[in-house]
Amino acid sequence: MNQIQHVAIIMDGNGRWGLKHKKSRNLGHKAGLITVEKILKETIKNKIKFLTLFAFSTENWKRPQKEITYLFSLLEEFLLKKIEDLNKNQIKLRIIGNKKKIGPKLKKILQNSEKITKNNRRLQINLALNYGSKDELLNTFTLIKKKKIKITLENIKKNLYTHNIPDPDILIRTGNTKRLSNFMLWQLAYSELYFEKKLWPDFTVKDYNRIIKSFKKIKRNFGNI
């Protein structure tokens, strides 16, 4: 039985769900948060130590400003309401991505949330915010050059946003789209990929556990036989 340390999720389909049900993409994003909370609880139940959620990509800035503003306000509201609960449940929050373009108010909330939860060990949530894998790799090689160290596999790994985090065992993408969309291209080299037809707000705990059960039965060779 394969042990699971790290699950990564591309939470795709919120906007389409909102248009389908209430003719509002924003309502879909709000509904997606309910799914996030359910999956968090189930991740803890399964004793998985790392969960990475793709919240906002470097390409998402192309979306309408109104939608971007709503997404960030939704995140602000969620953290202000839930950070104490996350802390009580021994959940650590870590932001991966380029924080430079994030507004000062949200940036302060993110920094405070990371500070409050930094010593927690039950589950680490990696929130990929203004994240793009190509941007991450460019940043990594810039750091390596600045530090004047050799380009090696180990040094690349140590200078990624995800340093000190094991690579994902599982990637789940909802929304009936079969691509990685510039997400963790380095880290997903040997991950098992699960592409789900359901839109993220419709993704259930039952779906999640089905994937976990399936993964545990897979023979993983990592290039061996």
Residue frames relative to the residue before (quaternion, step in Angstrom):
aa qw qx qy qz dx dy dz
M 1.0000 0.0000 0.0000 0.0000 0.00 0.00 0.00
N 0.3806 -0.7359 0.5164 0.2166 3.59 -0.70 1.11
Q 0.3354 -0.7198 0.5722 0.2049 3.54 -0.99 0.88
I 0.2515 -0.7723 0.5677 0.1343 3.57 -1.04 0.76
Q 0.1483 -0.7879 0.5939 0.0669 3.55 -0.76 1.09
H 0.8353 0.1044 0.0483 0.5375 3.53 0.94 -0.98
V 0.0676 -0.7642 0.6413 0.0124 3.55 -0.92 1.04
A 0.1148 -0.7715 0.6227 0.0614 3.58 -0.96 0.91
I 0.0948 -0.8191 0.5656 0.0099 3.58 -0.95 0.88
I 0.1956 -0.7076 0.6668 0.1283 3.54 -1.07 0.92
M 0.2086 -0.8278 0.5148 0.0784 3.55 -0.22 1.33
D 0.0856 0.8521 -0.5052 0.1064 3.55 0.51 1.23
G 0.7231 0.4817 -0.3300 0.3690 3.55 -1.17 0.65
N 0.3952 0.7366 -0.4748 0.2752 3.61 1.24 0.04
G 0.6886 0.4951 -0.2847 0.4469 3.55 0.83 -1.04
R 0.6613 0.5016 -0.3000 0.4701 3.57 0.96 -0.90
W 0.6180 0.5388 -0.3364 0.4632 3.58 1.06 -0.77
G 0.6665 0.5164 -0.2965 0.4485 3.58 0.94 -0.92
L 0.6567 0.5024 -0.3048 0.4726 3.57 0.99 -0.84
K 0.6573 0.5318 -0.2931 0.4463 3.54 1.04 -0.84
H 0.7811 0.3682 -0.1760 0.4726 3.58 0.91 -0.91
K 0.8383 0.1055 -0.0106 0.5349 3.59 0.85 -0.94
K 0.4406 -0.7153 0.4297 0.3311 3.55 1.35 0.15
S 0.6528 0.4489 -0.3251 0.5164 3.57 1.13 0.75
R 0.4060 -0.7180 0.5113 0.2413 3.60 -0.64 1.11
N 0.6334 0.5650 -0.3332 0.4107 3.57 1.00 -0.81
L 0.6364 0.5173 -0.3346 0.4643 3.59 1.01 -0.72
G 0.5997 0.5529 -0.3470 0.4630 3.55 1.18 -0.56
H 0.6415 0.5136 -0.3216 0.4704 3.58 1.00 -0.79
K 0.6423 0.5184 -0.3149 0.4686 3.57 1.04 -0.79
A 0.6490 0.5093 -0.3075 0.4743 3.58 1.01 -0.84
G 0.6142 0.5744 -0.3363 0.4240 3.57 1.10 -0.71
L 0.6017 0.5725 -0.3497 0.4334 3.58 1.15 -0.62
I 0.5996 0.5564 -0.3520 0.4549 3.58 1.11 -0.67
T 0.6427 0.5093 -0.3070 0.4830 3.57 1.04 -0.85
V 0.6058 0.5612 -0.3506 0.4418 3.60 1.00 -0.81
E 0.6797 0.4990 -0.2967 0.4483 3.60 0.83 -0.97
K 0.6442 0.5177 -0.3175 0.4650 3.59 1.01 -0.79
I 0.6798 0.4887 -0.2865 0.4658 3.57 0.95 -0.91
L 0.5848 0.5682 -0.3619 0.4518 3.60 1.10 -0.65
K 0.6780 0.4972 -0.2856 0.4599 3.56 0.83 -1.01
E 0.6873 0.4803 -0.2848 0.4645 3.56 0.96 -0.88
T 0.5910 0.5592 -0.3577 0.4583 3.58 1.13 -0.61
I 0.6446 0.5053 -0.3068 0.4848 3.58 1.02 -0.82
K 0.6354 0.5388 -0.3226 0.4493 3.59 0.96 -0.88
N 0.7184 0.4328 -0.2330 0.4922 3.56 1.05 -0.81
K 0.4061 -0.7580 0.4274 0.2789 3.57 1.39 0.13
I 0.3186 0.7133 -0.5336 0.3242 3.54 1.04 0.92
K 0.3771 -0.7960 0.4437 0.1654 3.57 -0.74 1.09
F 0.7980 0.1958 -0.0945 0.5621 3.61 1.14 -0.56
L 0.0031 0.7730 -0.6336 0.0310 3.56 -0.99 0.95
T 0.0960 -0.7983 0.5938 0.0293 3.58 -0.66 1.13
L 0.1095 -0.8012 0.5882 0.0100 3.55 -0.78 1.11
F 0.3083 -0.7476 0.5645 0.1659 3.57 -0.76 1.11
A 0.0968 -0.8564 0.5071 0.0020 3.56 -0.10 1.34
F 0.7969 -0.0755 0.1056 0.5900 3.60 0.95 -0.87
S 0.2398 -0.8062 0.5291 0.1120 3.58 -0.64 1.12
T 0.6468 -0.5003 0.3998 0.4142 3.56 -1.31 0.24
E 0.6612 0.4999 -0.2973 0.4737 3.59 1.22 -0.46
N 0.5656 0.6420 -0.3745 0.3573 3.60 1.20 -0.41
W 0.5002 0.6463 -0.4288 0.3850 3.60 1.26 -0.15
K 0.5678 0.6010 -0.3770 0.4174 3.59 1.27 -0.27
R 0.5420 0.6352 -0.3953 0.3828 3.59 1.25 -0.30
P 0.6654 -0.4846 0.3599 0.4392 3.62 -1.22 0.29
Q 0.5798 -0.6233 0.4027 0.3363 3.59 -0.96 0.89
K 0.6059 0.5737 -0.3480 0.4274 3.57 1.07 -0.75
E 0.6748 0.4842 -0.2879 0.4768 3.58 0.98 -0.87
I 0.6310 0.5298 -0.3297 0.4609 3.60 1.00 -0.82
T 0.6497 0.5190 -0.3081 0.4621 3.58 0.93 -0.93
Y 0.6592 0.5055 -0.3087 0.4632 3.58 0.96 -0.86
L 0.6372 0.5410 -0.3237 0.4433 3.59 0.93 -0.90
F 0.6989 0.4619 -0.2749 0.4719 3.57 0.87 -0.94
S 0.6407 0.5098 -0.3318 0.4686 3.61 1.03 -0.71
L 0.6118 0.5449 -0.3334 0.4666 3.57 1.12 -0.70
L 0.6559 0.4988 -0.3001 0.4806 3.58 1.00 -0.84
E 0.6219 0.5405 -0.3321 0.4591 3.58 0.99 -0.83
E 0.6784 0.5018 -0.2774 0.4594 3.55 0.86 -1.05
F 0.6481 0.5303 -0.3141 0.4473 3.57 0.95 -0.91
L 0.6994 0.4713 -0.2793 0.4590 3.59 0.83 -0.98
L 0.6458 0.5215 -0.3273 0.4515 3.59 0.95 -0.80
K 0.7069 0.4553 -0.2524 0.4789 3.58 1.06 -0.77
K 0.8128 0.3577 -0.1209 0.4436 3.54 0.93 -0.98
I 0.4911 0.7040 -0.4367 0.2692 3.62 1.14 -0.37
E 0.6439 0.5135 -0.3356 0.4573 3.60 1.01 -0.72
D 0.6283 0.5208 -0.3284 0.4755 3.59 1.08 -0.72
L 0.6285 0.5256 -0.3292 0.4694 3.57 1.00 -0.83
N 0.6682 0.5093 -0.2937 0.4559 3.55 0.95 -0.90
K 0.6486 0.5204 -0.3098 0.4609 3.60 0.97 -0.86
N 0.7160 0.4264 -0.2357 0.5000 3.56 1.12 -0.72
Q 0.4922 -0.7050 0.3970 0.3210 3.57 1.32 0.41
I 0.4062 0.6897 -0.4826 0.3556 3.57 1.07 0.86
K 0.2397 -0.7682 0.5837 0.1083 3.54 -0.88 1.05
L 0.1975 -0.7692 0.5967 0.1151 3.58 -1.00 0.86
R 0.0219 0.7773 -0.6281 0.0295 3.56 -0.93 0.95
I 0.2840 -0.7557 0.5694 0.1551 3.55 -0.91 0.95
I 0.0572 -0.7716 0.6323 0.0399 3.58 -0.91 0.93
G 0.5523 0.5655 -0.4444 0.4214 3.55 -0.85 0.99
N 0.6007 -0.5582 0.4368 0.3699 3.55 -1.34 -0.01
K 0.2477 -0.8213 0.5026 0.1070 3.58 -0.40 1.26
K 0.4566 0.7379 -0.4259 0.2562 3.60 1.23 -0.29
K 0.7400 0.4185 -0.2387 0.4693 3.60 0.95 -0.80
I 0.5105 0.6423 -0.4215 0.3863 3.59 1.28 -0.11
G 0.5331 -0.6544 0.4407 0.3053 3.59 -0.94 0.91
P 0.6577 -0.5653 0.3350 0.3684 3.61 -1.15 0.64
K 0.6455 0.5293 -0.3318 0.4393 3.60 0.98 -0.79
L 0.6954 0.4482 -0.2737 0.4905 3.58 0.82 -0.98
K 0.6192 0.5541 -0.3477 0.4343 3.59 0.98 -0.80
K 0.6542 0.5105 -0.3033 0.4684 3.59 0.99 -0.84
I 0.6454 0.5134 -0.3100 0.4731 3.60 1.03 -0.82
L 0.6457 0.5223 -0.3057 0.4657 3.57 1.01 -0.86
Q 0.6661 0.5016 -0.2968 0.4654 3.58 0.91 -0.95
N 0.6579 0.5070 -0.3010 0.4685 3.57 0.99 -0.85
S 0.6439 0.5256 -0.3112 0.4608 3.57 1.03 -0.83
E 0.6461 0.5051 -0.3105 0.4807 3.57 1.02 -0.82
K 0.6538 0.5267 -0.3043 0.4501 3.57 0.98 -0.86
I 0.6616 0.5244 -0.3009 0.4435 3.58 0.91 -0.97
T 0.7961 0.3462 -0.1443 0.4749 3.57 0.91 -0.97
K 0.3761 0.8005 -0.4335 0.1729 3.61 1.26 -0.10
N 0.7325 0.4311 -0.2459 0.4660 3.63 1.06 -0.61
N 0.4926 0.6783 -0.4233 0.3436 3.60 1.28 -0.01
R 0.1813 -0.8321 0.5230 0.0350 3.57 -1.02 0.86
R 0.4883 0.6887 -0.4351 0.3132 3.61 1.20 -0.15
L 0.7681 -0.1101 0.1113 0.6210 3.55 0.98 -0.97
Q 0.1775 -0.7597 0.6139 0.1200 3.55 -1.06 0.78
I 0.1780 -0.7605 0.6184 0.0868 3.54 -0.79 1.10
N 0.1449 -0.7589 0.6304 0.0750 3.55 -0.78 1.07
L 0.1415 -0.8016 0.5783 0.0549 3.56 -0.43 1.22
A 0.2251 -0.7866 0.5654 0.1048 3.57 -0.44 1.25
L 0.0839 0.8155 -0.5522 0.1517 3.53 -0.19 1.37
N 0.7861 -0.0429 -0.0787 0.6116 3.55 -0.62 1.22
Y 0.3485 0.7438 -0.4710 0.3216 3.51 0.98 1.04
G 0.1158 0.7364 -0.6637 0.0614 3.51 -1.17 0.80
S 0.5048 -0.6901 0.4247 0.2976 3.58 -0.78 0.97
K 0.6383 0.5139 -0.3360 0.4644 3.61 0.99 -0.75
D 0.6227 0.5286 -0.3157 0.4829 3.57 1.08 -0.79
E 0.6394 0.5324 -0.3091 0.4607 3.57 1.02 -0.87
L 0.6823 0.4864 -0.2883 0.4635 3.60 0.89 -0.92
L 0.6181 0.5304 -0.3356 0.4733 3.58 1.06 -0.76
N 0.6495 0.5142 -0.2976 0.4745 3.56 1.00 -0.91
T 0.6348 0.5500 -0.3139 0.4426 3.58 1.04 -0.85
F 0.7048 0.4506 -0.2718 0.4757 3.58 0.85 -0.95
T 0.5844 0.5553 -0.3614 0.4684 3.59 1.18 -0.55
L 0.6577 0.5036 -0.2986 0.4739 3.58 1.00 -0.87
I 0.6410 0.5302 -0.3172 0.4555 3.58 0.97 -0.88
K 0.6539 0.5040 -0.3008 0.4774 3.58 1.00 -0.86
K 0.6550 0.5241 -0.2972 0.4560 3.58 0.98 -0.92
K 0.7078 0.4486 -0.2452 0.4875 3.57 1.03 -0.85
K 0.3117 -0.7834 0.4778 0.2468 3.57 1.34 -0.24
I 0.4316 0.6621 -0.4870 0.3718 3.53 0.88 1.05
K 0.6380 -0.5561 0.3799 0.3734 3.55 -1.25 0.42
I 0.4334 -0.6453 0.5545 0.2971 3.55 -1.21 0.58
T 0.1823 0.7529 -0.6063 0.1800 3.55 -0.38 1.31
L 0.6666 -0.4836 0.3671 0.4325 3.57 -1.22 0.31
E 0.6726 0.5093 -0.2966 0.4475 3.56 0.94 -0.90
N 0.6798 0.4853 -0.2928 0.4654 3.60 0.94 -0.84
I 0.5921 0.5352 -0.3645 0.4797 3.58 1.12 -0.59
K 0.6676 0.5155 -0.2961 0.4482 3.57 0.85 -1.02
K 0.6771 0.5140 -0.2837 0.4435 3.59 0.98 -0.88
N 0.7593 0.3808 -0.1988 0.4887 3.60 1.17 -0.51
L 0.4303 0.6620 -0.4793 0.3832 3.58 1.27 0.36
Y 0.6443 -0.4750 0.4061 0.4409 3.60 -1.25 0.21
T 0.7325 0.4445 -0.2142 0.4691 3.56 1.11 -0.77
H 0.2362 0.7784 -0.5506 0.1874 3.62 1.09 0.52
N 0.8156 0.2022 -0.2137 0.4983 3.56 -1.09 0.89
I 0.6184 0.4709 -0.3610 0.5153 3.59 1.25 0.39
P 0.4312 -0.6905 0.4981 0.2987 3.64 -0.78 0.88
D 0.5724 -0.5800 0.4434 0.3733 3.60 -1.13 0.59
P 0.5927 -0.5930 0.3999 0.3702 3.62 -1.07 0.63
D 0.3820 -0.6799 0.5771 0.2426 3.54 -1.09 0.76
I 0.7962 0.1518 -0.0197 0.5854 3.53 1.07 -0.90
L 0.0868 -0.7279 0.6728 0.0997 3.53 -1.18 0.69
I 0.0946 -0.7645 0.6360 0.0456 3.55 -0.94 0.95
R 0.0102 0.7662 -0.6423 -0.0145 3.56 -0.97 0.87
T 0.2327 -0.7604 0.5936 0.1239 3.55 -0.79 1.05
G 0.6488 0.5905 -0.3515 0.3268 3.56 -1.31 -0.12
N 0.4497 -0.7270 0.4289 0.2920 3.58 1.31 0.25
T 0.5372 0.5665 -0.4317 0.4518 3.57 1.00 0.88
K 0.1822 -0.8216 0.5360 0.0668 3.58 -0.69 1.10
R 0.5326 0.5579 -0.4814 0.4163 3.53 0.26 1.33
L 0.5366 -0.6559 0.4435 0.2920 3.58 -1.29 0.40
S 0.2097 -0.8346 0.4909 0.1360 3.60 1.23 -0.36
N 0.6891 -0.5203 0.2848 0.4164 3.57 0.80 1.10
F 0.4908 0.6564 -0.4239 0.3855 3.58 1.08 0.76
M 0.8665 -0.1461 0.0712 0.4719 3.58 -0.77 1.15
L 0.0799 0.8518 -0.5129 0.0707 3.57 0.97 0.89
W 0.6564 0.4899 -0.3047 0.4861 3.59 1.05 -0.71
Q 0.7343 0.4774 -0.2355 0.4211 3.56 0.78 -1.11
L 0.6997 0.4984 -0.2704 0.4346 3.60 1.11 -0.60
A 0.2827 0.8175 -0.4734 0.1666 3.59 1.29 0.14
Y 0.8137 0.1554 -0.0722 0.5555 3.62 0.97 -0.81
S 0.3777 0.7206 -0.4944 0.3060 3.59 1.16 0.48
E 0.4205 -0.6414 0.5686 0.2975 3.54 -1.27 0.45
L 0.2391 -0.8104 0.5276 0.0877 3.57 -0.74 1.12
Y 0.0555 -0.7895 0.6112 -0.0055 3.55 -0.88 1.02
F 0.0945 -0.7934 0.6011 0.0139 3.56 -0.60 1.20
E 0.1545 -0.8254 0.5425 0.0230 3.53 -0.54 1.27
K 0.4875 -0.6786 0.4708 0.2831 3.58 -0.99 0.83
K 0.6192 0.5832 -0.3497 0.3926 3.58 1.02 -0.76
L 0.4680 -0.6178 0.5504 0.3103 3.55 -1.23 0.60
W 0.6792 -0.5463 0.2944 0.3920 3.60 -1.05 0.74
P 0.6777 0.4841 -0.3380 0.4383 3.70 0.75 -0.77
D 0.6805 0.4736 -0.2840 0.4817 3.62 1.21 -0.44
F 0.5009 0.6552 -0.4199 0.3789 3.59 1.29 -0.18
T 0.1772 -0.8329 0.5221 0.0486 3.58 -0.69 1.09
V 0.6752 -0.4551 0.4015 0.4192 3.51 -1.40 0.17
K 0.6159 0.5492 -0.3332 0.4561 3.57 1.07 -0.76
D 0.6352 0.5193 -0.3152 0.4770 3.60 1.01 -0.85
Y 0.6511 0.5344 -0.2952 0.4509 3.56 0.96 -0.96
N 0.7006 0.4639 -0.2689 0.4709 3.57 0.86 -0.95
R 0.5788 0.5669 -0.3688 0.4557 3.59 1.16 -0.55
I 0.6643 0.4977 -0.2909 0.4758 3.57 0.98 -0.89
I 0.6410 0.5220 -0.3174 0.4647 3.59 0.96 -0.87
K 0.6577 0.5083 -0.3000 0.4681 3.58 0.95 -0.91
S 0.6432 0.5242 -0.3087 0.4650 3.58 1.01 -0.86
F 0.6521 0.5322 -0.3099 0.4422 3.58 0.93 -0.93
K 0.6635 0.5434 -0.3113 0.4093 3.56 0.89 -0.93
K 0.6953 0.4711 -0.2656 0.4735 3.60 1.20 -0.47
I 0.5427 0.6463 -0.3906 0.3678 3.60 1.26 -0.27
K 0.3451 -0.6973 0.5855 0.2277 3.57 -1.07 0.77
R 0.1237 -0.8135 0.5675 0.0274 3.57 -0.51 1.18
N 0.1923 -0.8434 0.4978 0.0625 3.58 -0.50 1.19
F 0.1581 -0.8165 0.5329 0.1559 3.60 1.13 -0.62
G 0.7714 -0.3483 0.1740 0.5033 3.58 0.92 0.94
N 0.5965 0.5469 -0.3554 0.4677 3.57 1.30 -0.25
I 0.4302 -0.6700 0.5150 0.3175 3.61 -1.25 -0.27
